[in-house]
Amino acid sequence: MVEENPRNVVHVNIVLVRADSPEEAFDKAEELGRENEHTYLNPNHKTVTFT
């Protein structure tokens, strides 16, 4: 998401997760998602957020 921009930009990363159960895979996937969330200012001084 870019601050003050009504469009949503979508970028998809596909990651293979090794786990012994669907629950463990889900937990690992959520953790990977949280680890890759970040926010920064773009060159136009607008806040960009990855979730």
C-alpha positions as CSV (number, residue, x, y, z in Angstrom):
1,M,0.0,0.0,0.0
2,V,1.2,3.5,-0.8
3,E,0.0,6.4,1.3
4,E,-2.7,8.4,-0.4
5,N,-2.9,6.0,-3.3
6,P,-6.4,4.4,-3.8
7,R,-4.9,1.5,-5.8
8,N,-3.6,-1.6,-4.2
9,V,-0.4,-3.0,-5.7
10,V,-0.1,-6.7,-5.3
11,H,3.2,-8.6,-5.4
12,V,3.1,-12.4,-4.7
13,N,6.0,-14.5,-3.4
14,I,5.5,-18.2,-3.4
15,V,7.5,-20.1,-0.8
16,L,7.7,-23.8,-0.2
17,V,7.3,-24.6,3.5
18,R,8.4,-28.0,4.9
19,A,6.3,-29.1,7.9
20,D,5.0,-32.3,9.5
21,S,1.4,-31.1,9.7
22,P,-0.9,-28.6,8.1
23,E,-1.0,-26.7,11.4
24,E,2.8,-26.5,11.5
25,A,2.9,-25.3,7.9
26,F,0.3,-22.6,8.6
27,D,2.3,-21.4,11.7
28,K,5.5,-21.3,9.7
29,A,3.8,-19.4,6.8
30,E,2.4,-16.8,9.2
31,E,5.8,-16.3,10.8
32,L,7.4,-15.8,7.3
33,G,4.7,-13.3,6.5
34,R,5.3,-11.3,9.7
35,E,9.1,-11.4,9.2
36,N,8.7,-9.8,5.7
37,E,6.3,-7.0,6.7
38,H,8.0,-3.6,6.4
39,T,7.4,0.1,5.9
40,Y,9.5,2.8,4.2
41,L,9.3,6.2,2.6
42,N,9.5,6.2,-1.2
43,P,11.3,8.9,-3.2
44,N,8.0,11.0,-3.2
45,H,8.0,10.9,0.7
46,K,4.9,8.6,0.7
47,T,4.8,5.7,3.2
48,V,4.9,2.3,1.5
49,T,3.7,-0.7,3.6
50,F,4.2,-4.4,2.8
51,T,1.9,-6.7,4.7
